[in-house]
Amino acid sequence: MHALLYDACMTTAQTTPAPAIRLRIDVWNTWASSENLASETAQARRIGHSQTTLNRILRGEVAPGEKFIAAALAATGAKFEDLFEIAEAG
């Protein structure tokens, strides 16, 4: 019985993708423009991250991690819900 319950839980967990945090690119671009940060390199430097990381987040290849989120919020002065969104995974 326990094995069946475990299998049912594992199947559900494996088929239900978790939501993902995504950067609101329009808000990011507005901030970058207001700060005269025309290049991704300048933007990344401002928040203390690499241009590669920023580019991958902007293209949606990876979700922003906690250090990126903290740095972006500190640099922009934005609230989490203004700069990031919770989106369905996939």
C-alpha atoms as one frame of an Amber mdcrd trajectory, in Angstrom:
protein
   0.000   0.000   0.000   2.761   2.445   0.932   4.588   1.650  -2.294   1.493
   2.525  -4.326   1.076   5.820  -2.493   4.770   6.601  -2.993   4.518   5.798
  -6.710   1.454   8.026  -7.044   3.210  10.914  -5.294   6.367  10.539  -7.362
   4.407  10.397 -10.610   2.534  13.587  -9.698   5.739  15.343  -8.638   7.493
  14.377 -11.851   4.688  15.494 -14.163   3.879  18.805 -12.470   6.581  21.344
 -13.287   7.310  23.926 -10.617   6.699  27.601 -11.322   9.756  29.629 -12.294
  10.944  33.111 -11.386  11.505  35.299 -14.428  12.923  38.777 -14.834  10.438
  41.312 -16.196  12.524  42.373 -19.159  10.514  45.516 -19.919  11.056  46.809
 -16.370  14.735  45.846 -16.507  15.220  47.655 -19.820  13.461  50.781 -18.516
  15.758  50.821 -15.488  18.877  50.219 -17.597  17.894  53.027 -19.956  17.258
  55.443 -17.076  20.733  54.639 -15.732  22.365  55.033 -19.179  23.452  51.393
 -19.120  23.238  50.637 -22.819  25.158  47.360 -22.846  24.562  44.120 -21.006
  28.154  44.337 -19.838  27.499  47.696 -18.141  24.252  46.413 -16.630  25.916
  43.260 -15.314  28.829  45.228 -13.913  26.396  47.528 -12.059  24.837  44.593
 -10.216  28.066  42.639  -9.763  27.319  39.745 -12.094  28.769  38.527 -15.342
  27.392  39.553 -18.717  26.977  35.869 -19.539  24.708  35.304 -16.549  22.645
  38.392 -17.327  22.321  37.396 -20.979  21.161  33.881 -20.105  18.543  35.313
 -17.712  17.363  37.873 -20.280  16.977  35.122 -22.901  15.102  32.914 -20.448
  17.700  30.148 -20.552  18.070  30.122 -16.773  16.041  31.408 -13.871  17.638
  34.129 -11.774  19.176  32.832  -8.569  18.907  34.396  -5.146  22.169  36.377
  -5.469  21.079  37.828  -8.821  17.639  38.679  -7.445  19.111  40.396  -4.384
  21.620  42.363  -6.477  18.990  43.407  -9.029  16.574  44.562  -6.334  19.302
  46.517  -4.534  20.508  48.191  -7.743  17.095  49.092  -9.112  15.303  49.872
  -5.868  12.335  47.924  -7.232  10.039  45.609  -5.310  10.304  41.906  -6.098
   6.860  41.775  -7.708   7.700  44.745  -9.952  10.988  43.343 -11.272  10.215
  39.613 -11.283   7.255  37.406 -12.068   6.288  33.903 -11.111   5.593  32.036
 -14.338   4.517  28.523 -15.161   7.515  26.344 -15.901   8.006  25.105 -19.388
